[in-house]
Every structure is written in C-alpha cells, then in structure tokens.
Amino acid sequence: MSVKNEAVDVSPKLETSIAGIRFQNPVMNASGTFGNSGEYSQVINLKDLGAIVTKGVSMVPWEGNGTPRVAETPSGMMNAIGLQNPGVEAFLDRDLPVLRGFGTKIIVNICGHSIEEYEAVSERLSEIEGIDMLEVNVSCPNVKEGGIAFGTDPGKLSLVTRSIRKRTKKPIILKLSPNVTSIADMARAAESEGADAVSLINTFTAMKIDIRQRKFFLANGTGGLSGPAIHPIAVRMVYEAAHAVKLPIIGMGGIASGADAIEMMMAGASAVAVGMMQFSRPSILIDVKNQIRDFLIDEGIGDIREIIGIL
Amino acid sequence: MFYGQMEIVSSESIRKNIQLMVLAPLESKMEGAVKEAGPGQFAMLHSPDDSRLLPRPISIYDITKEGFLAFIFALKGEGTRRLSELMPGSRLYVTAPLGNGFPLEEAKEKKRITVIGGGLGVPPMYFLSKALINSGSCSAEVPKKNLDIVLGYRSESELILEKEFEGLKSPDSLPDKEENGTQFFLHFASDDGSFGSKGNVLDLIRYKGIESDIIFACGPKPMLRGIQAVAQEKGIPAYLSLEERMACGVGACLGCVVKTRSVNEHSLVKNVRVCKDGPVFLSSEVEL
C-alpha cells in the first residue's frame, strides 16, 4: 500500500515562477485566443492552467477592425481583430470576477493607442486584487496607433516600459513583436527600464490576397500570422532573447504539443503560452501540460526547472 | 457546448461540390450535444489535417431518428474539401452545439410564419421547418397556423433538399399535422426560372402575396438585406441567420463580428459575435 503512495511522489514538479509569482505549471493561454470570461470552461477545467491571460484591455471600449478578421493559412492563421474590447471598467465589473472564480493566476494583457492610455490602464489595475501580473501589448500588428509602433523601436519600447513601470505595483511583462531585426535589442530595452519579464513572440505581420476578387483577404489588409507555421522562428527568438537578458521569458508561437513546449523551455522560456491551437483543439492546454509531465517522467527529470534554458 | 469525438456514419456528394455528412456520437457527452442541438445552431468540425487547423463552422441540417447529427456543406476551399474526403468510419472532433439558434418561442403566438432559405442557407431551414411543424406550436390563442416555406436557388442544377422538404408533407414525417393545426405551404423560386417561380424569394413572396407575422431566414447577404427591408417596412420581426469567417466558434476570439445599429451591451461597441451572440439576429438590430 505504501508503494502506491511513493509512486505518486515521483510525479515531476511542474511548478515554475516568473518575477516571484509562482505558477502551478508552466502552461497558459496566449492573450486573445481564450476570451475573457471562461469561454472554454465547458471543455477544460481552468483551475488546472498555470495562468489565464486575458484579451487586451484598454482604457475605453475599442471597436476593432472590419471583417473578415481571420483567415486560415497553411499550418496557421492570420488575424486582424484590432483589439476589440469593452474597456477596463467593464473588464473589472464583469470579467475579472468570473476569471477569479477559476482559482488560478491571472495575467491581464493591456493595450493603448498612446503612452497616456497605457499609463492610465496600468494605473487603474495597479491595486486591483486578484490580478497577478500585467502583460503589456506593444506588439499588436493590427492597430494603427500604439500597439506595434511601440514594440518595433527599442527607444519607444524603453519609453513605454518606463512609463508603465512608474504607474503600477504589479509585475509587468512586455510582450515583444517578432517584426524586428534584433529581438535581443528589444528584450534589453524592456529589461533596462524595469520590466519583470518578457513574453514572445506575438504574430508576424502578414498578407493574404483573394486572387479571384483581386483584393486583400482581411478587411485590414494585413494581419498577424500565428500557429505551428511560425513555431521554429519563435524558438529561435526565445533563444536569442534568453541569451540577451536575465529576465524570465514566457515563450509562445505555434505551440501544438508538449514537445513544442519543452523545446521552447529548453531555448530559455520559464513558461509557455498556447495561442492559435486553442481553436484547433479546445482541450490543448491540458493536453500540453500532460505531455510535458509525460516527457519529464520518460526522461527521468524530477523538476521542470531543470530544463529551462539548457541550450 | 460539448467537445468530443464523433464517427462519420456516411458522407456523400449530393450535388457537385455539396457534401452531406452524418456523424454519430462516440462519447456519451456527444449524445448530450445531440440532445441539446436546436434549429439554427451549428457545430465546429475539427479537421484531422495538420495543415488546415481551423475548425469549420457548419450549420446543423438535421438530427436523424438514430440520434445522429447531419450536415450539408459546400466544398469552398481546402478545409471543406479535405473534410469531404474523410471516409465513413473515420473519427473527428466536433464542438457542438454552438450559437443561439432560431427562437422557436417567438413563433408561438404568431399566425403566419414564413421560413426562407436561399442556396446554401436552405439546409438549416429544414431542421427549423421540421421543428415548427412538429413542435405543436399552436396554442389555445392561435389554434390554426400558416407556415410558408420559401426556398430559392440560382437554377435547377443547384437544387438541394427539395425532395426532403416535400417529404415533410408526408404523414411519416408529420405525425401530428392534423392535431397541431399547422397548414404548410412549400414554394420554390429560381433566378433563371428553371425550377419553380422565376426570380428570387422576395419576388415570389410579392407575386404570391404571402403575408407574414414573423420571418425566419438564412441565405446570401443580398437576400437577407432584402428581407431586412421588407421586415422594416411591414414592422414584423425577421430572424436572420448570418455567416462570417470564424476561428474559435465559442465567442473567445472576436473574429466573426457583425455591426449592430446601436451599442451592444456586452461588447460596449457596435459589434456582436456571430458565433456566440448569433448566428441568428433580429434584422432590426444588425447592419448587413
């Protein structure tokens, strides 16, 4: 009988931590793919996630782009939602209480059209209970002002990081764009101004053309490419960022399996986020978590932290 | 909403580039999905193909007497083409039922109900028509009802389900017809006049003088716009099933919005989600 109890004890430790926040396992959703009020709670048990990451929250409601907003591409998809959201007050009144009910960590993704809007929303969330971290979206390719404009220039990224740092007590994660020449420079810019972590990668700016109609497929013209098609590029960028800064990294970009997640962690990520594949397989977050555990058992690794950044 | 495996019982081309696929629950939770599914709702069919990763939203055409979900879809691109190549016996993941569906209760107190389907909008109207005929929706206040079903096609070569709709008239599919007092009329229109009346569904409605207290419709956008205008002019409710490019199907990604005439209380902007708030909307609420 005691043998059985010991067998339970050999289960590998999945706990990971970022900027002092402890996550029961390293698997979370990527912002924007998971709704804001438990849209997938009928499919998986959300309390089993490392964290829930919200859609982008701005100070006031944002209308977003025209449709079509999404398109499928080989082993991936493009989106140009344009960060539609009901604004921070609706988020706090309506969505946050629901998310808190799931009993795991909550990371709120914030966005702004201007430095002032980033400042305002980070200040508004600074003292709200039940929010563990803020993720700053400086990498959305689908809004005209703000978003990626701050995430493709190290000077502007420094500025927005510094501004937000002053206005919030929460740990901040800067979400980086891959649409840059040097991801290492961007990670350094975030680190130098007091970011607690970086997450990468957001989507690649891409274009799809409807050749019969002779026009752009997406109403926005361009959109962000995500999904397994970009995974190897994401692994490379996580690796480069990990070697440029000491900050913890949340790795994302086309993760579709535990193996993909392990790759990302070996490249330097302390946690991983699954985005586009959520649509393809609604149970994927739990599948990835279980596959990570199985891999560790297979390899005789007792603690997930042993593999972080081993390359 | 349930997510689980279903097995393809049959899959056949019923016309060029149009597939009829019947799926049986493999897991008991998917029996729950069948039980919950109503007219106007849809399912996400998850392709097993790793290069085509987005599920395809397909409206439910029927629930068979065996308790299977039946779908009719057009082979519009790679994703639907590959779904159509799956052989009977194959398994695939399905999320269902999704969306709000047609509000059958709104028809309860209405005397003259018009159901309109255009082209690929015809299949979901079969499920709806069956429900309206069989639901015993007549009440003490409204003991007799007229149900006009108007189906429009481009031409005879693009007909679908015309025989199945005719079959709704037979005693087999309509056991309670006498008792629930619904009088049922079937009308066909085609743009080129090769089948039924020449012209579109609205031409037919005008020409035959069909009057309605409530309209349910699914079809191409120009048709829905026409119905929206008629509903506004006559001051009657029209429930329209809309289509938009989707990614998640469950209200999470905000990919499939449609513009609304006033600020929506959930989104706080003039947008609603076709997948979650719809796909069926009151015509007076949306911009088409």
Interface residues (C-beta under 8 A of the other chain):
Chain A: G32 T33 F34 G35 E39 Y40 Q42 V43 K55 P61 W62 E63 G64 T67 P68 R69 V70 A71 E72 P74 S75 G76 M77 N79 I81 Q84 P86 G87 A90 G227 P228 M276 M277 Q278 F279 S280 R281 P282 S283
Chain B: M1 F2 Y3 H46 D50 S51 R52 L53 L54 P55 G77 G79 Y93 T95 E244 R245 M246 A247 C248 G249 V250 G251 A252 C253 L254 G255 C256 V257 V258 H266 S267 L268 V269 K270 N271 K276
